[in-house]
Amino acid sequence: MSSAGGDGAVVVSVRGTLDMDNAVFLAERLGATLDRPAPRVVVDLSGVHFCDSIGLSTFVVGHRRARDAGGWLRLACPGEFLERLLDTVGLTRRIGVYPTVADALAGRPG
């Protein structure tokens, strides 16, 4: 599911498990958004309870595509498990991770 923010940013909400079987759906949803000029995307992770390396790779690829097109991809609302995972693998230093969708849309660190 996705919705547009007031400035053209798109919020993509992810629910459940983000693994080898399901990451393709996120990649497809992100792909359509990232094809736009200067895409601005927030991935709402509040409903994700598990993420594997394929899911993490989807974030990295999306971040690179957005950056290369002059936009950004930000992650919002990771649960405790996912926040630790993102930090452990070093993604919190590469991709913006925010406590809320509103903070991610505004670029406000929490």
N, C-alpha and C positions, 0 to 999 in steps of 0.2 A: 504494500500500500504506500502511496505517496501523496503529498499535498504541497502546494506552492506557498512560500512565504511572500510577504508584501513586496520584497525587493527582487522577486524572481528566483529566490533560493528554493530548492526542493527538499522536502523532508521525506526520507524513505524510512519507514518503520519496519523493523525486522522482529519476528517472533519465533520462539521455539529454539530449535537446534540449527546452528550454522556449521554444517559439516560437508563432507564430500558429496553427499546426496542432495543437499539443499542449497549450497553456495551458488550453484549455477543460476538459480532463480534470482538471487541478489545481483549477480553479475549481469544478467539480462536487463534487470530493472535499472541498474546503474548505467549500463551501456547506452540506453536511450537518452538518459539525462546528460551523460558526459559527452555526447555527440554535439551538444549545443555550444555556441561560442561562450567562452568564459563561464563555464558551469559552476554553480555554487550549490553544494549538496551537503545536507546533514543526514547522517545515518543514525536513527534513533534505535539504540540497542537495549532499551529498557525491558523488552520482552524476551531477550536472548538468555537462555540458561546454559548453553554449551556452545563452544566455538573451537574448531580444530585448525590445523595449519592451512587448510584450503580456504576456510573462512577468513583467516588473517591475510592470506594472499590476496583475496578479493579486495580487502581494504587498501592494501599497498598498491595494487594495480589501479584501483579507482583514484587514489590520491595522486599517483603519477599522471594519469590521464587528465585529471582536473587541473593540476599544476601546469602541465605542458600546454593546456589550452587557455591559460591565463585565469583560471578559476581556483576553486578550492573544494576539498572534501573534508568534512569534520565529523568526528564521532561524538555522540551524546548519550548520556545516561547508562554507561556500562554498569552492570551489577558488580558486586565485589569480586566474583570469580573472574569475570572478563577484564575488569580493571587491573587486577594482579597479572593476568596473562599478558595484556597489552604492555604493561610496564616491564615484565620479565623479558619479553622478546625485543624490547627497545622501541616499540611503536609509539609510545607516548612522547618520545623525543622527536619523532618524524611527522606524525599526524596529530593534528589538534584533537584533544579529548576533553570534553566539557561535561560538567555535572548535569546540565539540563539542555533541552532543545533550544530554549530561549537564549541561553548563554552562548550556545554554538552558533546560532543565527547572528547574534550580535558580535561574536568574536571575543566575548568576555571570559577570561579565565575564572574559574570558580574557586 
